[in-house]
Every structure is written in C-alpha cells, then in structure tokens.
Amino acid sequence: MSKLFEPLNIGPLPLPNRIIIAPMCQYSAVDGSASAWHGIHLGGLALSGAGLLIIEATGVSAEGRISPGDLGLYSDANETALANVMAAIRLYSDMPIAIQLGHAGRKASSQTPWDGGQQIAPEAPTGWHALAPSAVPHNPHEHPPVALDAAGLAKVRDDFVASAKRAERLGLAGIELHAAHGYLLHQFLSPLANQRNDEYGGSLENRMRFPLEVFAAVRAAVSTSMPVWVRVSASDWVEGGWDIAGTIAFAKALEAAGCAAIHVSSGGVSPLQKIPLADGYQVAFAEQVKAHVGIPVIAVGLITDPVHAESIIAEGKADAVALARGILYNPHWPWHAAAKLGAKVVAPKQYWRSQPREHKDLFEAASFGQR
C-alpha cells in the first residue's frame, strides 16, 4: 500500500492520507472578511482528495494582516463571513479543514504581490504602522516598525487567543500558528529581526519565549479535541540568522508544551536570503526536526512529483507532505498521485465519470455521502 495514502493522526485529528494543502494567501478579503473568491478557491480544494486543507494565513488583528486584502478572524463580521464559506463547503465535502493564524509584524501594511508587494506607507489611506520585536525594518528603505512594549505583547497574545476561540466556534479541525516566513513570531526567533535587550531578546531561550507564550495561550484557550501546531522557518538562509539548531530546540519546546505537529518551511525574514531552490529543498530540515521529536513533522517546498512525495514518507524523512503552488496549478494532484501509486482517493460522485479507464477503482465516496 502507498505510504502517502496511509492515514495519519495530528493529535486527536485523524487524516485519511498524508497530503496536506498548505496555507496560501489569496489577498481577496474585504476588511478581513472572506469573499466569494474564498468560497470558490477553498471549495475547489476541498474536493481535491487531500488529507487536510489549511486556510491561508489569517490575521489575528487588523494591523496583523500582511496586506489590506488579507483574511482576518478578529471581528464578528470576519467570523460570520468565514462561517458562510464553511457552510457551503460542508454541503459537499467532509475534508478536515484547519486554519493558519498569524501576525505579519514588520511585514504588515504591504501591497499584494501582483501590485509589487512593497510596503504601504503608514500615512497612506490603506496603510498602517507595522509592529515588531524591534524597530528594525524588513528592508532598509522601509518605514521602521513600532517595537512592541509590554502592553503590545499582551494584546498580541490576546488577539491570538480570541481568533483561536473564533476558529473553534467555526468548527474548524485544527489551528496552525504561523512562526515562519518572516512574520511576527519568526521575527522574535530570528536575531536578524529581534534586537531586544529584555527577557524576549538576546539568548535563544529569550527569543523563543514570546512564540512559546503565544502557543501556550492558544493551547489553553481551546478544547483538547482541537489540535494546535506550528509552522516554522528552519533557516533564514542568512549568516548569523535563525538556523536548524534553533529550530530543533524550538520544536522540542513546542512538543513539551503540547504541540500536535511541526510544519517545516524556511526563509522569509530577510531580503538577503540566498535559497538554493531544488525539488524538495526543505525536506532535509524536516528530516532533522523529525529525528528530535515524536510528533508528526510536515515537509513542504517544491514537492510536486507523487513518487518523490511517496519516497519522503516511505524513507521516514517526514510524516506528511504539504503542497502549495503545485496544487494551485493542479487542483486534483491527489487524484493523479493515487492513480500513480495504486491508491484510492475521496472524490465527489459528480466527478466519478472522469476516472481513466485503467483506474476504474480510483475514487471512493466521502463517509457522509455526496449531496
């Protein structure tokens, strides 16, 4: 049997296979509220046959969004809009759906990628003052962020907790905290962004303190049936930055605090990063983390070939693989992977006639049946 299509538990959450759809920003929300685009986008991915769908990086506050178009879960309006999207999806899919909660920190108030992705000035009509561990901009030419004081840190923790409670009310299956890609929690971890001289800066233990406090606060705020896990950047790809040794220490501390899984990515905190892109270029990081923790480890990054994905699981390098851009390009990637690896995959009955003649036993129905 294909290892990629074996079931996996992330904490108390059972997944039918080990294919995960990674969170991907859509920059299509209105004041943080999900739009019709999210219904189309998430609804399509929920029919893909993957084991888990993670909703895009979702701001825990208005100022924590990357761009004015970012999804948020900080208001009743945000919660209602996402509830409407989820209700429509649940008519036709029982795929587990989680959400990634994050705060952009100094990378907030930015244009969408297709508009250039540059910082929007705080004084601009659509801009705002970004927050960060230290008043150090992401790019030297950008407006410096405001360094968080004690009250600011407490508000960020409270915002994560409030959004987590909203996620649980929505019936989402899990929560991933975003501590990767140069956003706020990663900024605390990285000495490139964190230049504090208090208990949240300096040593590795101090730099991990605030992300661990946020995790502990969220873990305590939701029920034990709701798994909470963390996405990390294993390396800044800059000399003197966050590295795999720190990542392993952080992962071990998270596991001790009740973390359900570690999702291993890399980069994002510095424009000086030099990333050697290649197929599966981050898998070695996941493998190193997996050697030091007993919870599931998710590998991600240019994993596009089913045979390659199968080998990652079969060789014990990771417990699951996540796809992002690859599944945007090929939204039925799990179908094709199942066909190639001799497995079965859940698909809506409305699509069953699309099965190739040589794979007539490829599809199976969702457990609750298709409406």
JOCOR-V544411 format. One record per residue. N is the residue number from 1. RES is the residue in three letters. OMEGA is omega in whole degrees, -180 to 180 (999 if undefined). Layout:
# JOCOR-V544411
n: {N & N}
res: {RES & RES}
omega: {OMEGA & OMEGA}
This chain:
# JOCOR-V544411
n: {1 & 2 & 3 & 4 & 5 & 6 & 7 & 8 & 9 & 10 & 11 & 12 & 13 & 14 & 15 & 16 & 17 & 18 & 19 & 20 & 21 & 22 & 23 & 24 & 25 & 26 & 27 & 28 & 29 & 30 & 31 & 32 & 33 & 34 & 35 & 36 & 37 & 38 & 39 & 40 & 41 & 42 & 43 & 44 & 45 & 46 & 47 & 48 & 49 & 50 & 51 & 52 & 53 & 54 & 55 & 56 & 57 & 58 & 59 & 60 & 61 & 62 & 63 & 64 & 65 & 66 & 67 & 68 & 69 & 70 & 71 & 72 & 73 & 74 & 75 & 76 & 77 & 78 & 79 & 80 & 81 & 82 & 83 & 84 & 85 & 86 & 87 & 88 & 89 & 90 & 91 & 92 & 93 & 94 & 95 & 96 & 97 & 98 & 99 & 100 & 101 & 102 & 103 & 104 & 105 & 106 & 107 & 108 & 109 & 110 & 111 & 112 & 113 & 114 & 115 & 116 & 117 & 118 & 119 & 120 & 121 & 122 & 123 & 124 & 125 & 126 & 127 & 128 & 129 & 130 & 131 & 132 & 133 & 134 & 135 & 136 & 137 & 138 & 139 & 140 & 141 & 142 & 143 & 144 & 145 & 146 & 147 & 148 & 149 & 150 & 151 & 152 & 153 & 154 & 155 & 156 & 157 & 158 & 159 & 160 & 161 & 162 & 163 & 164 & 165 & 166 & 167 & 168 & 169 & 170 & 171 & 172 & 173 & 174 & 175 & 176 & 177 & 178 & 179 & 180 & 181 & 182 & 183 & 184 & 185 & 186 & 187 & 188 & 189 & 190 & 191 & 192 & 193 & 194 & 195 & 196 & 197 & 198 & 199 & 200 & 201 & 202 & 203 & 204 & 205 & 206 & 207 & 208 & 209 & 210 & 211 & 212 & 213 & 214 & 215 & 216 & 217 & 218 & 219 & 220 & 221 & 222 & 223 & 224 & 225 & 226 & 227 & 228 & 229 & 230 & 231 & 232 & 233 & 234 & 235 & 236 & 237 & 238 & 239 & 240 & 241 & 242 & 243 & 244 & 245 & 246 & 247 & 248 & 249 & 250 & 251 & 252 & 253 & 254 & 255 & 256 & 257 & 258 & 259 & 260 & 261 & 262 & 263 & 264 & 265 & 266 & 267 & 268 & 269 & 270 & 271 & 272 & 273 & 274 & 275 & 276 & 277 & 278 & 279 & 280 & 281 & 282 & 283 & 284 & 285 & 286 & 287 & 288 & 289 & 290 & 291 & 292 & 293 & 294 & 295 & 296 & 297 & 298 & 299 & 300 & 301 & 302 & 303 & 304 & 305 & 306 & 307 & 308 & 309 & 310 & 311 & 312 & 313 & 314 & 315 & 316 & 317 & 318 & 319 & 320 & 321 & 322 & 323 & 324 & 325 & 326 & 327 & 328 & 329 & 330 & 331 & 332 & 333 & 334 & 335 & 336 & 337 & 338 & 339 & 340 & 341 & 342 & 343 & 344 & 345 & 346 & 347 & 348 & 349 & 350 & 351 & 352 & 353 & 354 & 355 & 356 & 357 & 358 & 359 & 360 & 361 & 362 & 363 & 364 & 365 & 366 & 367 & 368 & 369 & 370 & 371}
res: {MET & SER & LYS & LEU & PHE & GLU & PRO & LEU & ASN & ILE & GLY & PRO & LEU & PRO & LEU & PRO & ASN & ARG & ILE & ILE & ILE & ALA & PRO & MET & CYS & GLN & TYR & SER & ALA & VAL & ASP & GLY & SER & ALA & SER & ALA & TRP & HIS & GLY & ILE & HIS & LEU & GLY & GLY & LEU & ALA & LEU & SER & GLY & ALA & GLY & LEU & LEU & ILE & ILE & GLU & ALA & THR & GLY & VAL & SER & ALA & GLU & GLY & ARG & ILE & SER & PRO & GLY & ASP & LEU & GLY & LEU & TYR & SER & ASP & ALA & ASN & GLU & THR & ALA & LEU & ALA & ASN & VAL & MET & ALA & ALA & ILE & ARG & LEU & TYR & SER & ASP & MET & PRO & ILE & ALA & ILE & GLN & LEU & GLY & HIS & ALA & GLY & ARG & LYS & ALA & SER & SER & GLN & THR & PRO & TRP & ASP & GLY & GLY & GLN & GLN & ILE & ALA & PRO & GLU & ALA & PRO & THR & GLY & TRP & HIS & ALA & LEU & ALA & PRO & SER & ALA & VAL & PRO & HIS & ASN & PRO & HIS & GLU & HIS & PRO & PRO & VAL & ALA & LEU & ASP & ALA & ALA & GLY & LEU & ALA & LYS & VAL & ARG & ASP & ASP & PHE & VAL & ALA & SER & ALA & LYS & ARG & ALA & GLU & ARG & LEU & GLY & LEU & ALA & GLY & ILE & GLU & LEU & HIS & ALA & ALA & HIS & GLY & TYR & LEU & LEU & HIS & GLN & PHE & LEU & SER & PRO & LEU & ALA & ASN & GLN & ARG & ASN & ASP & GLU & TYR & GLY & GLY & SER & LEU & GLU & ASN & ARG & MET & ARG & PHE & PRO & LEU & GLU & VAL & PHE & ALA & ALA & VAL & ARG & ALA & ALA & VAL & SER & THR & SER & MET & PRO & VAL & TRP & VAL & ARG & VAL & SER & ALA & SER & ASP & TRP & VAL & GLU & GLY & GLY & TRP & ASP & ILE & ALA & GLY & THR & ILE & ALA & PHE & ALA & LYS & ALA & LEU & GLU & ALA & ALA & GLY & CYS & ALA & ALA & ILE & HIS & VAL & SER & SER & GLY & GLY & VAL & SER & PRO & LEU & GLN & LYS & ILE & PRO & LEU & ALA & ASP & GLY & TYR & GLN & VAL & ALA & PHE & ALA & GLU & GLN & VAL & LYS & ALA & HIS & VAL & GLY & ILE & PRO & VAL & ILE & ALA & VAL & GLY & LEU & ILE & THR & ASP & PRO & VAL & HIS & ALA & GLU & SER & ILE & ILE & ALA & GLU & GLY & LYS & ALA & ASP & ALA & VAL & ALA & LEU & ALA & ARG & GLY & ILE & LEU & TYR & ASN & PRO & HIS & TRP & PRO & TRP & HIS & ALA & ALA & ALA & LYS & LEU & GLY & ALA & LYS & VAL & VAL & ALA & PRO & LYS & GLN & TYR & TRP & ARG & SER & GLN & PRO & ARG & GLU & HIS & LYS & ASP & LEU & PHE & GLU & ALA & ALA & SER & PHE & GLY & GLN & ARG}
omega: {178 & 176 & -180 & -177 & 171 & 178 & 180 & 173 & 168 & -170 & -180 & -176 & 177 & 176 & -179 & 176 & -171 & 176 & -178 & 175 & -176 & 178 & -179 & -179 & 180 & 177 & -173 & 177 & 177 & -176 & 179 & -175 & 179 & -179 & 176 & 178 & -179 & 176 & 179 & -175 & -177 & 179 & 178 & -180 & 180 & 176 & -171 & -177 & 176 & -179 & -177 & 174 & 177 & 178 & -175 & 176 & -172 & -175 & 178 & 175 & 179 & -179 & 179 & 178 & 176 & -177 & 176 & 180 & -178 & 172 & 177 & 175 & -175 & -179 & 176 & 179 & 177 & -177 & 180 & -178 & 180 & 176 & 179 & 177 & -179 & -180 & 179 & 180 & -175 & 174 & -172 & -178 & 172 & 176 & 174 & -180 & 177 & 179 & 174 & 178 & -177 & 175 & -173 & -179 & -175 & 177 & 178 & 179 & -179 & 174 & 173 & -179 & -177 & 173 & 175 & 176 & -178 & 178 & 172 & -177 & -178 & -178 & 179 & -178 & -179 & -176 & 177 & 178 & 177 & 180 & -177 & 174 & -177 & -178 & -178 & -178 & 177 & 174 & -177 & -177 & -177 & 175 & -177 & 175 & 175 & 179 & -178 & 173 & -176 & 179 & 179 & 177 & 180 & 179 & 179 & 177 & -179 & 179 & 177 & -179 & -179 & 179 & 178 & 178 & 176 & 179 & 179 & 178 & 180 & -180 & 178 & -170 & -178 & 180 & 172 & 175 & -174 & 176 & -177 & 167 & 173 & 179 & -162 & -177 & 174 & 179 & 176 & -178 & -171 & 176 & 177 & -178 & -176 & 179 & -180 & 176 & 176 & -177 & 179 & -179 & 178 & -176 & 176 & 179 & 180 & -179 & 177 & -169 & -175 & 175 & 179 & 176 & 178 & 179 & -178 & -179 & 179 & -179 & -179 & -173 & -178 & -176 & -179 & 178 & 180 & 178 & 176 & 179 & -169 & 170 & -176 & 166 & -174 & -180 & 173 & -175 & 176 & 179 & 180 & -179 & 176 & -174 & -175 & 178 & 176 & 180 & 180 & 178 & 179 & 180 & 179 & 178 & 178 & 179 & 180 & -179 & 178 & 179 & -174 & -178 & 175 & -179 & -166 & 175 & 177 & 172 & 171 & -174 & -176 & 175 & 179 & -177 & 176 & -173 & 179 & -175 & 176 & 179 & 178 & -172 & 179 & -176 & 180 & 176 & 179 & -179 & 179 & 177 & -178 & -180 & -175 & 179 & 179 & 179 & -180 & 178 & -178 & 176 & -179 & 175 & 179 & 171 & -172 & -178 & -179 & -180 & 177 & 179 & 179 & -178 & 179 & 180 & -176 & -179 & 175 & -180 & 177 & -180 & 179 & 176 & 179 & 177 & 178 & -178 & -179 & -179 & 169 & -180 & -178 & -174 & 177 & 179 & 179 & 177 & -177 & 177 & 179 & 179 & -177 & -174 & 177 & -178 & 174 & -179 & 177 & 177 & 179 & -178 & 179 & -178 & -173 & -179 & 178 & -179 & 174 & -177 & -178 & -179 & -175 & 179 & -175 & -170 & 169 & -176 & 172 & -174 & -178 & 179 & -179 & 180 & 999}
